[in-house]
Amino acid sequence: MNISQTLPSTLTDKTVVIFGGTSGIGLAAAVQAKAAGAKVIVIGSNAARAEQAASEHGLDGWRAADVTDSQALDTALADILQVDHLVLLAGTFVAGTVRAADLDYLHRAFDERIWASINAIRVLGDRLAKDGSITFISGSLADRPNAYGTAVLAAASAAMEALARGLALELAPVRVNTLSPGPINTPILGKALGEGRDAFVASLEQVLPLHRLGTAAEAGAAVVFLMSNTFMNGAVLNIDGGARLV
């Protein structure tokens, strides 16, 4: 093959299902996958927001489901005959110290990530295309935890990367990869930081190599890359603007 040849889009007419696809990175990935020719269905926790996202961006469908409820996942995916690319980005910012935080709350870090992903894969079963892919999300906490009550979330993020590597072997030839975003300007950042968001971002921008946060569109493009590059497998793709270096 001529190495200068542009590869055709591998997403044309493929069915892409994105959990957490109603805002932030997930919505950006949905819009870009649709532009690349895919049939895109987004799944979020809030029905009104999911419907609005699908309508505003011309997506092909939406569902609402609590990712920690296996029956809700079954219902949400029941009428989808085949999924070529499954993207699992759902998960709230779970922060609390292991000594003081409510244990049921801390459990959500794993329930929304590890067990939700396992349940979704089990529900889909053979409907997940053999030449398709699964994309997980972890985060920079997996490599660099901090002392602000994120130990359990860091553990869950690291576990997602380990799960992806194991499933890349167990589910082969289905490809399984993990996106690890750093400081990305998404709604979850505001929810996590509250009124202190602007001050935190300003101080962070001073030390980041690019002196800015990443955008949802930039992180979404990385998701599309993991779906469409057919030789990416068992990998962690860091999109953090070099934040791991400082």
C-alpha positions as CSV (number, residue, x, y, z in Angstrom):
1,M,0.0,0.0,0.0
2,N,1.2,3.5,-0.8
3,I,2.1,4.9,2.6
4,S,0.9,8.4,1.6
5,Q,-2.6,7.0,0.9
6,T,-5.3,8.3,3.1
7,L,-7.1,5.5,4.9
8,P,-10.9,5.5,4.4
9,S,-13.1,6.1,7.4
10,T,-13.6,2.8,9.3
11,L,-16.6,4.3,11.0
12,T,-18.8,4.6,7.9
13,D,-22.2,2.9,8.6
14,K,-20.9,1.4,11.9
15,T,-23.0,1.5,15.0
16,V,-21.4,3.4,17.9
17,V,-22.9,3.3,21.4
18,I,-21.5,5.9,23.8
19,F,-22.3,5.7,27.5
20,G,-21.8,9.1,29.0
21,G,-22.4,10.5,25.5
22,T,-24.8,13.4,26.5
23,S,-22.1,15.9,27.6
24,G,-18.4,16.6,27.7
25,I,-16.0,14.2,26.1
26,G,-18.7,11.7,25.3
27,L,-20.9,14.2,23.4
28,A,-17.9,15.5,21.5
29,A,-16.9,11.9,20.5
30,A,-20.5,11.3,19.4
31,V,-20.6,14.3,17.2
32,Q,-17.3,13.5,15.6
33,A,-18.2,9.8,15.1
34,K,-21.4,10.9,13.4
35,A,-19.5,13.3,11.1
36,A,-17.2,10.3,10.2
37,G,-20.2,8.4,9.0
38,A,-21.2,6.3,12.0
39,K,-24.7,5.6,13.4
40,V,-24.4,7.0,16.9
41,I,-26.6,6.2,19.9
42,V,-25.9,8.0,23.2
43,I,-26.8,6.8,26.6
44,G,-27.0,9.1,29.7
45,S,-28.5,9.1,33.2
46,N,-31.0,11.8,32.4
47,A,-33.6,11.2,29.7
48,A,-34.3,14.8,28.9
49,R,-30.6,15.6,28.5
50,A,-30.1,12.5,26.4
51,E,-33.0,13.4,24.1
52,Q,-31.8,17.0,23.7
53,A,-28.3,16.0,22.9
54,A,-29.4,13.5,20.2
55,S,-31.9,16.0,18.7
56,E,-29.5,19.0,18.7
57,H,-26.6,17.1,17.1
58,G,-28.5,14.9,14.7
59,L,-27.6,11.7,16.4
60,D,-29.3,8.4,15.6
61,G,-30.8,7.6,18.9
62,W,-30.6,8.0,22.7
63,R,-31.3,6.0,25.8
64,A,-31.5,6.8,29.5
65,A,-30.1,4.3,32.0
66,D,-28.4,4.1,35.4
67,V,-25.2,2.4,34.5
68,T,-25.1,0.7,38.0
69,D,-28.4,-1.1,37.3
70,S,-27.8,-4.2,35.1
71,Q,-31.5,-4.4,34.3
72,A,-31.6,-0.8,33.1
73,L,-28.6,-1.6,30.9
74,D,-30.4,-4.6,29.5
75,T,-33.4,-2.5,28.6
76,A,-31.3,0.3,27.1
77,L,-29.5,-2.1,24.8
78,A,-32.3,-4.6,24.1
79,D,-33.3,-3.3,20.6
80,I,-29.8,-2.7,19.3
81,L,-29.0,-5.6,16.9
82,Q,-25.3,-5.0,16.7
83,V,-22.7,-2.7,18.2
84,D,-19.5,-2.1,16.3
85,H,-17.9,0.3,18.8
86,L,-18.8,0.5,22.5
87,V,-17.6,3.5,24.4
88,L,-17.9,3.6,28.2
89,L,-17.3,7.0,29.6
90,A,-19.9,7.2,32.3
91,G,-18.8,7.9,35.9
92,T,-19.2,10.7,38.4
93,F,-16.4,12.4,40.4
94,V,-16.3,10.3,43.6
95,A,-14.2,12.1,46.2
96,G,-14.0,11.2,49.9
97,T,-11.4,10.0,52.4
98,V,-11.4,6.2,53.1
99,R,-11.8,6.9,56.8
100,A,-14.6,9.3,56.8
101,A,-16.7,9.0,53.6
102,D,-19.8,6.9,53.3
103,L,-18.8,3.5,52.0
104,D,-21.8,3.2,49.7
105,Y,-20.8,6.4,48.1
106,L,-17.1,5.3,47.6
107,H,-18.4,2.0,46.1
108,R,-19.8,4.1,43.2
109,A,-16.3,4.7,41.9
110,F,-16.1,1.0,41.0
111,D,-19.8,0.4,40.4
112,E,-20.0,3.2,37.7
113,R,-16.8,2.1,36.0
114,I,-15.7,-1.5,36.5
115,W,-19.0,-3.2,37.1
116,A,-21.0,-1.0,34.7
117,S,-18.5,-1.9,32.0
118,I,-18.6,-5.6,32.7
119,N,-22.4,-5.6,32.8
120,A,-22.7,-3.7,29.5
121,I,-20.3,-6.1,27.8
122,R,-22.2,-9.1,29.2
123,V,-25.6,-7.7,28.1
124,L,-24.3,-7.1,24.6
125,G,-22.7,-10.6,24.3
126,D,-22.3,-11.7,20.7
127,R,-24.0,-8.5,19.5
128,L,-20.6,-6.8,19.9
129,A,-18.9,-7.1,16.5
130,K,-15.7,-9.2,16.4
131,D,-14.0,-6.6,14.3
132,G,-15.2,-3.8,16.6
133,S,-13.8,-2.1,19.7
134,I,-14.5,-1.1,23.3
135,T,-13.1,2.1,24.8
136,F,-12.9,2.7,28.5
137,I,-12.0,5.9,30.4
138,S,-9.6,6.2,33.3
139,G,-7.9,9.5,34.1
140,S,-4.7,11.1,35.2
141,L,-5.4,10.0,38.8
142,A,-4.5,6.5,37.8
143,D,-0.9,7.6,37.5
144,R,-0.8,10.5,39.9
145,P,-3.3,10.3,42.8
146,N,-3.5,13.2,45.2
147,A,-4.2,13.7,48.9
148,Y,-7.6,15.3,48.4
149,G,-9.9,12.3,48.9
150,T,-9.4,10.7,45.5
151,A,-7.7,7.5,46.5
152,V,-10.6,5.2,45.7
153,L,-11.3,7.1,42.4
154,A,-7.6,6.7,41.5
155,A,-7.9,3.0,42.2
156,A,-11.0,2.6,40.1
157,S,-9.3,4.5,37.2
158,A,-6.2,2.3,37.4
159,A,-8.5,-0.7,37.5
160,M,-10.1,0.3,34.2
161,E,-6.7,0.3,32.5
162,A,-5.9,-3.2,33.9
163,L,-9.4,-4.5,32.9
164,A,-8.9,-3.2,29.4
165,R,-5.6,-5.0,29.0
166,G,-7.1,-8.2,30.3
167,L,-10.2,-8.0,28.1
168,A,-8.0,-7.2,25.0
169,L,-6.9,-10.8,25.4
170,E,-10.1,-12.4,26.7
171,L,-12.3,-10.8,24.0
172,A,-9.9,-10.9,21.1
173,P,-10.2,-10.0,18.3
174,V,-12.4,-7.3,19.7
175,R,-10.0,-4.4,20.5
176,V,-10.1,-2.9,24.0
177,N,-8.4,0.4,24.8
178,T,-8.5,3.1,27.5
179,L,-8.6,6.9,27.2
180,S,-6.8,8.7,30.0
181,P,-7.7,12.4,30.0
182,G,-5.8,14.9,32.0
183,P,-7.2,18.4,32.7
184,I,-10.1,18.8,30.3
185,N,-12.5,21.6,30.4
186,T,-15.8,19.7,30.8
187,P,-18.9,20.1,33.0
188,I,-17.7,17.5,35.4
189,L,-14.8,19.8,36.3
190,G,-17.2,22.4,37.5
191,K,-19.2,19.9,39.5
192,A,-16.1,18.6,41.1
193,L,-14.6,22.0,42.1
194,G,-17.7,24.1,42.6
195,E,-17.0,27.7,43.4
196,G,-13.3,27.1,43.5
197,R,-13.1,26.1,39.9
198,D,-11.9,29.4,38.3
199,A,-9.1,29.9,40.9
200,F,-8.0,26.3,40.5
201,V,-8.0,26.4,36.7
202,A,-6.0,29.7,36.8
203,S,-3.3,28.3,39.0
204,L,-3.2,25.0,37.0
205,E,-2.8,26.9,33.7
206,Q,0.4,28.5,35.1
207,V,2.1,25.1,35.5
208,L,0.8,23.1,32.5
209,P,3.2,23.0,29.6
210,L,0.5,24.3,27.2
211,H,-0.8,26.8,29.8
212,R,-4.4,25.8,29.1
213,L,-6.8,23.0,29.7
214,G,-7.8,20.6,27.0
215,T,-11.1,20.8,25.3
216,A,-13.9,18.2,25.0
217,A,-13.4,18.2,21.3
218,E,-9.7,17.3,21.6
219,A,-10.5,14.5,24.0
220,G,-13.4,13.4,21.8
221,A,-11.1,13.1,18.8
222,A,-8.9,10.8,20.8
223,V,-11.9,8.5,21.4
224,V,-12.7,8.5,17.7
225,F,-9.0,7.6,17.0
226,L,-9.2,4.6,19.4
227,M,-12.4,3.4,17.6
228,S,-11.1,3.9,14.1
229,N,-7.4,2.9,14.2
230,T,-7.7,-0.8,13.8
231,F,-4.2,-1.6,15.2
232,M,-4.8,0.1,18.6
233,N,-5.4,-2.6,21.2
234,G,-4.7,-3.0,24.9
235,A,-3.4,0.6,25.0
236,V,-3.8,3.6,27.3
237,L,-4.0,6.8,25.3
238,N,-3.0,9.8,27.5
239,I,-4.5,13.1,26.4
240,D,-3.3,15.6,28.9
241,G,-1.2,18.3,27.2
242,G,1.9,17.0,28.9
243,A,0.4,17.4,32.4
244,R,2.1,14.1,33.5
245,L,5.5,15.8,33.0
246,V,5.0,18.6,35.6
